[in-house]
Amino acid sequence: MSAQLTIHVAGEWRKAVSGATREILDPADATPFAVVAEGGAEDTDAAIAAARKAFDEGDWPRTPVAERAALLRRVAGLLERDREELGRLESRDAGKTVEEGRVDVDCVADAFRYFADLVVNENGRVVDAGSPDIHSVVVHEPVGVCGLITPWNYPLLQASWKIAPALAAGNTFVVKPSEITPLSTVALVRLLSEAGLPDGVANLVTGPGDPVGARLAEHPDVDLVSFTGGLASGTKVMRAAADSVKKVALELGGKNPNVVFADACTDDESFDTAVDQALNAAFIHSGQVCSAGSRLIVEESLRERFVAELARRAELIRLGRGTDDGVECGPLVSAQQLAKTEEYVASALAEGAVLRAGGKRPDGPGYFYRPTVLDRCDRSMRVVREEVFGPVLTVETFRTEDEAVALANDTEYGLAGGVWSSDPGRARRVAARLRHGTVWINDFHPYLPQAEWGGFGKSGIGRELGPAGLAEYRETKHIYQNLAPRPVRWFAG
């Protein structure tokens, strides 16, 4: 199979300067199905130079806001036009089900439309200086050249959360998708060109984190770096960005609690709902979700009934290629991720966890792992403390509300969490005490483009989506105009 031209610089699709390529593997059977350019430092420098020139000399930063918003809306329309193709591409590249891929495309279109609507209504503000002779305004301007580094689990979605606000604010950018799952980002950049984005505004380099991501983080001509990925890589990005004192936004994952009080399961219907949502929280996209509810924290009096039903239903989850009919859960994204998941489960069992479901690979090819429920877990175990990013659910128990809150907050992360209770006062009280960026009450996983997304602690710095997500890509300037200047006479001379 021939290599695709997947490096995009100044409006031109090209090979890597080195000529290097990378095979993209289908995680359902571990066979190659595409070949992309393997960019390096020279490609990255060329992309940064193109973005710098487009920002400093081009029209995009000075394009009227209404025109920028119109382009974002055109992109949303193109995404809807290509929904089926993009959904299938995302499924094959990342391993998720095709229905998840379609939903991702819908969410990406929503994000582009949201930021198009938001930016036209965010025009700064007049500041009252206390004198009719002073005109004082605070305005927003684009940051400049943005380095956007995205993860492998939601390639298209995470790219859109960065690209849409960056463009809305008037920036230029270089995007580096994960080297494992780059194909939908390549498709998105093609749609940006089709929508009429000027050459040089959107640049793309496919390649590994080192050197491509590292170069984006350290390069003095990059004004902002936005990274979504693992904690270890995120701290490297932050260190690399320090010398040039560029703006940094980091979304680094989580170890997310799903707290279930016994009063949430007072009848068969409410019990079924809570179990169903616990399955969704943990096993959507094979648990490869930064906000996965991988820590079930259930009231002790409910534990045995709840975990038994949860385990029974986990064993019934249908695995398979994401594009096949009836499949509920696809493979892990890579052999490395499969091996990591196996190692975490083995360590948990060695530390005393009780296996209630899964815990093994199914027969056959691909990077599949059975949805796994580990009972009798506690905070001393690595599988409870560290982000697995696989289909592994741990079970802890509590007896009091204070104990539930303490367990839920006993993590170095703080991205998201859920609270299940039929008592509205208790639910809101617990939600208020949780140190997590998003808290769901009697639900898990939904997000809104108009509501900020990000976390506390080691889950990162800054926010995506919402007004704060646009603000990440803007500088704020105060313009103070004296309409009637006269001497101050501070110095008598």
For each residue, the residues with C-beta under 8 A, 3 or more apart:
1: 32 33 34 35
2: 35
3: 6 15 21 35 36 37
4: 34 35 36 37 186
5: 13 14 15 37
6: 3 13 36 37 182 186 204 206
7: 13 14 15 16 37 39 43 47 204 205 206
8: 11 12 13 14 47 186 189 202 203 204
9: 12 14 43 46 47 50 203 205
10: 50 53 54 199 200 203
11: 8 193 198 199 200
12: 8 9 199
13: 5 6 7 8
14: 5 7 8 9 37
15: 3 5 7 19 37
16: 7 19 20 21 37 38 39 40 43 207
17: 39 40 42 43 46
18: 38 40 42
19: 15 16
20: 16 37 38 40
21: 3 16 35 36 37 38
22: 35 36 37 38 179 206 207
23: 32 34 35
24: 32 33 34 35 36 93 180 181 182 183
25: 30 31 32 33 334
26: 29 30 31 32 33 92
27: 30 94 95 330 331 332 333 334 366 367
28: 92 95 320 321 322 330 331 365 366 367 368
29: 26 321 365 366
30: 25 26 27 335 365 366 367
31: 25 26
32: 1 23 24 25 26 35
33: 1 24 25 26 92
34: 1 4 23 24 183
35: 1 2 3 4 21 22 23 24 32
36: 3 4 6 21 22 24 182 183 186 206
37: 3 4 5 6 7 14 15 16 20 21 22 43 206 207
38: 16 18 20 21 22 179 206 207 208
39: 7 16 17 43 44 205 206 207 212
40: 16 17 18 20 43 44 207 211 212
41: 44 45 211 212 215
42: 17 18 45 46
43: 7 9 16 17 37 39 40 46 47 205 207 212
44: 39 40 41 47 48 174 176 205 207 211 212 215 216 219
45: 41 42 48 49 215 219
46: 9 17 42 43 49 50
47: 7 8 9 43 44 50 51 174 203 204 205
48: 44 45 51 52 145 147 174 203 215 216 219 221 222
49: 45 46 52 53 221
50: 9 10 46 47 53 54 200 203
51: 47 48 54 55 145 146 172 173 174 200 201 203
52: 48 49 55 56 145 172 221
53: 10 49 50 56 57 58 200
54: 10 50 51 57 58 60 172 198 199 200 201
55: 51 52 58 60 61 142 144 145 171 172
56: 52 53
57: 53 54
58: 53 54 55 61 172 198 200 201
59: 62 63 198
60: 54 55 63 68 170 172 197 198 201
61: 55 58 141 142 170 171 172
62: 59 170
63: 59 60 67 68 170
64: 67 68
65: 68 69 119 120 123
66: 69 70 120
67: 63 64 70 71
68: 60 63 64 65 71 72 116 119 167 168 170
69: 65 66 72 73 116 117 119 120 168
70: 66 67 73 74 116
71: 67 68 74 75 167 195 196 197
72: 68 69 75 76 112 113 115 116 164 167 168
73: 69 70 76 77 112 113 116
74: 70 71 77 78 195 196
75: 71 72 78 79 112 191 192 195
76: 72 73 79 80 109 110 112 113 116
77: 73 74 80 81 109
78: 74 75 81 82 191 194 195
79: 75 76 82 83 86 105 108 109 112 188 191
80: 76 77 83 105 106 109
81: 77 78
82: 78 79 85 86 105 187 191
83: 79 80 86 87 102 105 106
84: 87 88 102
85: 82 88 89 187
86: 79 82 83 89 90 101 105 156 184 187
87: 83 84 90 91 98 99 101 102 104 105
88: 84 85 91 92 98 101 323
89: 85 86 92 93 101 183 184 187
90: 86 87 93 94 96 100 101 104 105 155 156 184
91: 87 88 94 95 96 97 98 100 101 322 323 330
92: 26 28 33 88 89 95 322 323
93: 24 89 90 155 181 182 183 184
94: 27 90 91 101 152 153 154 155 181 285 333
95: 27 28 91 92 285 286 322 330 331 332 333 367
96: 90 91 100 101 104 285 286 322 330
97: 91 100 101 322 323 327 328 329 330
98: 87 88 91 101 102 322 323
99: 87 102 103
100: 90 91 96 97 103 104 284 285 322
101: 86 87 88 89 90 91 94 96 97 98 104 105 322
102: 83 84 87 98 99 105 106
103: 99 100 106 107
104: 87 90 96 100 101 107 108 154 156 157
105: 79 80 82 83 86 87 90 101 102 108 109 156
106: 80 83 102 103 109 110
107: 103 104 110 111 157 160 449
108: 79 104 105 111 112 156 157 160 188
109: 76 77 79 80 105 106 112 113
110: 76 106 107 113 114 449
111: 107 108 114 115 157 160 161 164 449 465
112: 72 73 75 76 79 108 109 115 116 160 164
113: 72 73 76 109 110 116 117
114: 110 111 117 118 164 449 450 465
115: 72 111 112 118 119 164 165 167 168 449 469 470
116: 68 69 70 72 73 76 112 113 119 120 164 168
117: 69 113 114 120 121
118: 114 115 121 122 168 450 467 470
119: 65 68 69 115 116 122 168 169 470
120: 65 66 69 116 117
121: 117 118
122: 118 119 140 467 470
123: 65
124: 137 138 139 140
125: 137 138
126: 135 136 137
127: 136 137 138 478
128: 136
129: 134 135 136 480
130: 134
131: 134
132: 483
133: 482 483 484
134: 129 130 131 480 481 482 483
135: 126 129 480 481 483
136: 126 127 128 129 478 479 480 481
137: 124 125 126 127 478 479
138: 124 125 127 476 477 478 479
139: 124 476 477 479
140: 122 124 169 471 474 475 476 477
141: 61 170 474 475 476 477
142: 55 61 169 170 171 473 474 475
143: 146 169 171 223 224 247 473 474 475
144: 55 171 172 223 224
145: 48 51 52 55 171 172 173 174 221 222 223 224
146: 51 143 162 166 171 172 173 174 222 223 224 225 226 473
147: 48 173 174 176 216 217 219 222 224 225 226
148: 159 162 163 166 173 174 175 176 225 226
149: 175 176 209 213 216 217 225 226 227 228 229 237
150: 155 158 159 162 175 176 177 178 185 228 229
151: 154 155 158 178 228 229 290
152: 94 155 178 180 181 333 334
153: 94 158 181 285 288 289 290 333 389
154: 94 104 151 157 158 285 289
155: 90 93 94 150 151 152 158 159 177 178 181 182 183 184 185
156: 86 90 104 105 108 159 160 184 185 187 188
157: 104 107 108 111 154 160 161
158: 150 151 153 154 155 161 162 228
159: 148 150 155 156 162 163 175 177 184 185 188
160: 107 108 111 112 156 157 163 164 188
161: 111 157 158 164 165 228 453 464 465 469
162: 146 148 150 158 159 165 166 173 175 226 228 464
163: 148 159 160 166 167 173 175 188 192 202
164: 72 111 112 114 115 116 160 161 167 168
165: 115 161 162 168 169 464 469 470 472 473
166: 146 148 162 163 169 171 173 226 473
167: 68 71 72 115 163 164 170 171 173 192 197 201 202
168: 68 69 72 115 116 118 119 164 165 470 473
169: 119 140 142 143 165 166 470 473 474
170: 60 61 62 63 68 141 142 167
171: 55 61 142 143 144 145 146 166 167 224 473
172: 51 52 54 55 58 60 61 144 145 146 200 201 202 203
173: 51 145 146 147 148 162 163 166 167 201 202 203
174: 44 47 48 51 145 146 147 148 203 204 205 216 222
175: 148 149 150 159 162 163 185 189 202 203 204 205
176: 44 147 148 149 150 204 205 206 207 209 212 213 216
177: 150 155 159 181 182 184 185 186 204 206
178: 150 151 152 155 181 182 229
179: 22 38 182 206 207 208 209
180: 24 152 333 334
181: 24 93 94 152 153 155 177 178 184 333
182: 6 24 36 93 155 177 178 179 185 186 206
183: 24 34 36 89 93 155 186 187
184: 86 89 90 93 155 156 159 177 181 187 188
185: 150 155 156 159 175 177 182 188 189 204
186: 4 6 8 36 177 182 183 189 190 204 206
187: 82 85 86 89 156 183 184 190 191
188: 79 108 156 159 160 163 184 185 191 192
189: 8 175 185 186 192 193 202 204
190: 186 187 193 194
191: 75 78 79 82 187 188 194 195
192: 75 163 167 188 189 195 197 201 202
193: 11 189 190 196 197 202
194: 78 190 191
195: 71 74 75 78 191 192
196: 71 74 193
197: 60 71 167 192 193 201 202
198: 11 54 58 59 60 201
199: 10 11 12 54
200: 10 11 50 51 53 54 58 172 203
201: 51 54 58 60 167 172 173 192 197 198
202: 8 163 167 172 173 175 189 192 193 197
203: 8 9 10 47 48 50 51 172 173 174 175 200
204: 6 7 8 47 174 175 176 177 185 186 189
205: 7 9 39 43 44 47 174 175 176 212
206: 6 7 22 36 37 38 39 176 177 179 182 186
207: 16 22 37 38 39 40 43 44 176 179 211 212
208: 38 179 211 212 213
209: 149 176 179 212 213 214 233
210: 213 214
211: 40 41 44 207 208 214 215
212: 39 40 41 43 44 176 205 207 208 209 215 216
213: 149 176 208 209 210 216 217 227 233 237
214: 209 210 211 217 218 236 237 240
215: 41 44 45 48 211 212 218 219
216: 44 48 147 149 174 176 212 213 219 222 225
217: 147 149 213 214 222 225 227 236 237 240 241
218: 214 215 240 241 243 244
219: 44 45 48 147 215 216 222 244
220: 244
221: 48 49 52 145
222: 48 145 146 147 174 216 217 219 225 244 246
223: 143 144 145 146 246 247
224: 143 144 145 146 147 171 246 247 248 249 472 473
225: 146 147 148 149 216 217 222 237 241 246 247 248 249
226: 146 147 148 149 162 166 248 249 250 462 464 472
227: 149 213 217 233 234 237 248 249 250 251
228: 149 150 151 158 161 162 250 251 252 290
229: 149 150 151 178 233 234 251 252 253
230: 233 234 252 253 387
231: 234 235 252 253 387 458
232: 235 236
233: 209 213 227 229 230 236 237
234: 227 229 230 231 237 238 250 252 460
235: 231 232 238 239
236: 214 217 232 233 239 240
237: 149 213 214 217 225 227 233 234 240 241 248 250
238: 234 235 241 242 248 250 461
239: 235 236 242
240: 214 217 218 236 237 243
241: 217 218 225 237 238 244 245 246 248
242: 238 239 245
243: 218 240
244: 218 219 220 222 241
245: 241 242
246: 222 223 224 225 241
247: 143 223 224 225 472
248: 224 225 226 227 237 238 241 461 462
249: 224 225 226 227 460 461 462 463 464 472
250: 226 227 228 234 237 238 460 461 462
251: 227 228 229 290 415 453 454 455 459 460 462 464
252: 228 229 230 231 234 413 455 458 459 460
253: 229 230 231 290 387 389 413 415 459
254: 290 291 292 387 411 413 414 415 416 436 455 459
255: 294 295 384 385 386 387 411 412 413
256: 281 291 292 293 294 295 413 415 416 417 418 436
257: 293 295 297 407 408 411 417 418 434 436
258: 277 278 281 282 293 295 296 297 417 418 420 444
259: 297 298 398 404 407 408 417 418 419 420 430
260: 264 265 274 278 296 297 298 299 302 306 420
261: 264 299 302 401 404 419 420 421 422 423 426
262: 265 299 301 302
263: 266 421 422 423 426
264: 260 261 270 274 420 421 422 442
265: 260 262 270 271 274 302 306
266: 263 270 271 422
267: 270 271
268: 271 272
269: 272 273
270: 264 265 266 267 273 274 422
271: 265 266 267 268 274 275 305 306 309
272: 268 269 275 276
273: 269 270 276 277
274: 260 264 265 270 271 277 278 306 420
275: 271 272 278 279 306 309 310 313
276: 272 273 279 280 313
277: 258 273 274 280 281 418 420 443 444
278: 258 260 274 275 281 282 293 296 306 310 393 444
279: 275 276 282 283 310 313 314 317 371
280: 276 277 283 284 444 445
281: 256 258 277 278 284 292 293 294 418 444 445
282: 258 278 279 287 292 293 294 296 371 391 392 393
283: 279 280 286 287 314 317 329 371 391 393
284: 100 280 281 287 289 292 445
285: 94 95 96 100 153 154 288 289 329 330
286: 95 96 283 329 330 331 332 369 371 390 391
287: 282 283 284 292 294 371 388 389 390 391 392 393
288: 153 285 292 332 333 337 389 390
289: 153 154 284 285 292 445
290: 151 153 228 251 253 254 387 415
291: 254 256 415 416 438 445
292: 254 256 281 282 284 287 288 289 389
293: 256 257 258 278 281 282 296 393 416 417 418 444 445
294: 255 256 281 282 287 387 388 392 393 394
295: 255 256 257 258 384 393 394 396 408 411
296: 258 260 278 282 293 307 310 393 394 395 396
297: 257 258 259 260 396 397 398 404 407 408
298: 259 260 302 303 306 307 395 396 397 398
299: 260 261 262 302 303 397 398 399 404
300: 303 397 398 399
301: 262
302: 260 261 262 265 298 299 305 306
303: 298 299 300 306 307 395 397
304: 307 308
305: 271 302 308 309
306: 260 265 271 274 275 278 298 302 303 309 310
307: 296 298 303 304 310 311 356 373 375 395
308: 304 305 311 312 356
309: 271 275 305 306 312 313
310: 275 278 279 296 306 307 313 314 356 357 373 393
311: 307 308 314 315 356 357 373 375
312: 308 309 315 316 357
313: 275 276 279 309 310 316 317
314: 279 283 310 311 317 357 358 370 371 372 373 393
315: 311 312 357 358 370 371
316: 312 313
317: 279 283 313 314 328 329 370 371
318: 326 327 328 329
319: 327 328 329 330 331 362 368 370
320: 28 324 326 327 330
321: 28 29 324 327 330 331 366
322: 28 91 92 95 96 97 98 100 101 327 330
323: 88 91 92 97 98 327
324: 320 321 327
325:
326: 318 320
327: 97 318 319 320 321 322 323 324 330
328: 97 317 318 319
329: 97 283 285 286 317 318 319 371 391
330: 27 28 91 95 96 97 285 286 319 320 321 322 327
331: 27 28 95 286 319 321 338 366 367 368 369
332: 27 95 286 288 337 338 341 367 368 369 390 391
333: 27 94 95 152 153 180 181 288 337 367
334: 25 27 152 180 337 338 367
335: 30 338 339 367
336: 339 340
337: 288 332 333 334 340 341 367 389 390
338: 331 332 334 335 341 342 361 367 368 369 390
339: 335 336 342 343
340: 336 337 343 344 388 389 390
341: 332 337 338 344 345 369 388 389 390 391 392
342: 338 339 345 346 361 369
343: 339 340 346 347
344: 340 341 347 348 382 383 386 388 390 392
345: 341 342 348 349 355 359 372 374 383 392
346: 342 343 349 350
347: 343 344 350 351 381 382 383
348: 344 345 351 353 374 377 381 382 383 392 394
349: 345 346 352 353 355 359 374
350: 346 347
351: 347 348 380 381 382 383
352: 349 376 381
353: 348 349 374 375 376 377 381 383 394
354: 374 375 376
355: 345 349 358 359 372 373 374 375
356: 307 308 310 311 373 374 375 395
357: 310 311 312 314 315 370 371 372 373
358: 314 315 355 369 370 371 372 373 391 392
359: 345 349 355 370 372 374
360: 369 370
361: 338 342 368 369 370
362: 319 368 370
363:
364: 368
365: 28 29 30
366: 27 28 29 30 321 331
367: 27 28 30 95 331 332 333 334 335 337 338
368: 28 319 331 332 338 361 362 364
369: 286 331 332 338 341 342 358 360 361 372 390 391
370: 314 315 317 319 357 358 359 360 361 362 391
371: 279 282 283 286 287 314 315 317 329 357 358 391 393
372: 314 345 355 357 358 359 369 391 392 393
373: 307 310 311 314 355 356 357 358 393 395
374: 345 348 349 353 354 355 356 359 377 383 392 393 394 395
375: 307 311 353 354 355 356 395
376: 352 353 354 395
377: 348 353 374 381 383 384 394 395 396
378: 381 384 396
379: 384 385 396 407 410
380: 351 384
381: 347 348 351 352 353 377 378 384 385 394
382: 344 347 348 351 385 386
383: 344 345 347 348 351 353 374 377 386 388 392 394
384: 255 295 377 378 379 380 381 394 396
385: 255 379 381 382 411 412
386: 255 344 382 383
387: 230 231 253 254 255 290 294 413
388: 287 294 340 341 344 383 392
389: 153 253 287 288 292 337 340 341
390: 286 287 288 332 337 338 340 341 344 369
391: 282 283 286 287 329 332 341 358 369 370 371 372
392: 282 287 294 341 344 345 348 358 372 374 383 388
393: 278 282 283 287 293 294 295 296 310 314 371 372 373 374
394: 294 295 296 348 353 374 377 381 383 384
395: 296 298 303 307 356 373 374 375 376 377
396: 295 296 297 298 377 378 379 384 407
397: 297 298 299 300 303
398: 259 297 298 299 300 403 404 407
399: 299 300 403
400: 403 404
401: 261 404 405 426 429 430
402: 405 406
403: 398 399 400 406 407
404: 259 261 297 299 398 400 401 407 408 430
405: 401 402 408 409 430 433 434
406: 402 403 409 410
407: 257 259 297 379 396 398 403 404 410
408: 257 259 295 297 404 405 411 417 430 434 436
409: 405 406 414 433 434 435
410: 379 406 407
411: 254 255 257 295 385 408 414 457
412: 255 385 457 458
413: 252 253 254 255 256 387 455 456 457 458 459
414: 254 409 411 435 436 437 455 456 457 458 459
415: 251 253 254 256 290 291 436 437 438 454 455 456 459 460
416: 254 256 291 293 436 437 438 439 440 455
417: 256 257 258 259 293 408 434 436 438 439 440
418: 256 257 258 259 277 281 293 439 440 441 443 444
419: 259 261 427 430 431 434 439 440 441 442
420: 258 259 260 261 264 274 277 427 441 442
421: 261 263 264 424 426 427 430 441 442
422: 261 263 264 266 270
423: 261 263 426 427
424: 421 427 428
425: 428 429
426: 261 263 401 421 423 429 430
427: 419 420 421 423 424 430 431 441 442
428: 424 425 431 432 441
429: 401 425 426 432 433
430: 259 401 404 405 408 419 421 426 427 433 434
431: 419 427 428 434 439 441
432: 428 429
433: 405 409 429 430
434: 257 405 408 409 417 419 430 431 439
435: 409 414 456 457
436: 254 256 257 408 414 415 416 417 439 455 456 459
437: 414 415 416 452 453 454 455 456 459 463
438: 291 415 416 417 447 451 453 455
439: 416 417 418 419 431 434 436
440: 416 417 418 419 443 444 445 446
441: 418 419 420 421 427 428 431
442: 264 419 420 421 427
443: 277 418 440 446
444: 258 277 278 280 281 293 418 440
445: 280 281 284 289 291 293 440
446: 440 443
447: 438 451 453 465
448: 451 465
449: 107 110 111 114 115 465 466
450: 114 118 465 466
451: 438 447 448 465 466
452: 437 463 464 465 466 467 468 469
453: 161 251 437 438 447 463 464 465 466 469
454: 251 415 437 459 460 461 462 463 464
455: 251 252 254 413 414 415 416 436 437 438 459 460
456: 413 414 415 435 436 437 459
457: 411 412 413 414 435
458: 231 252 412 413 414
459: 251 252 253 254 413 414 415 436 437 454 455 456
460: 234 249 250 251 252 415 454 455
461: 238 248 249 250 454
462: 226 248 249 250 251 454 468 472
463: 249 437 452 453 454 466 468 469 472
464: 161 162 165 226 249 251 452 453 454 469 472
465: 111 114 161 447 448 449 450 451 452 453 468 469
466: 449 450 451 452 453 463 469 470
467: 118 122 452 470 471
468: 452 462 463 465 471 472
469: 115 161 165 452 453 463 464 465 466 472
470: 115 118 119 122 165 168 169 466 467 473 474
471: 140 467 468 474
472: 165 224 226 247 249 462 463 464 468 469
473: 142 143 146 165 166 168 169 171 224 470
474: 140 141 142 143 169 470 471
475: 140 141 142 143
476: 138 139 140 141
477: 138 139 140 141
478: 127 136 137 138
479: 136 137 138 139
480: 129 134 135 136
481: 134 135 136
482: 133 134 485
483: 132 133 134 135
484: 133
485: 482
486:
487:
488:
489: 492
490:
491:
492: 489
493:
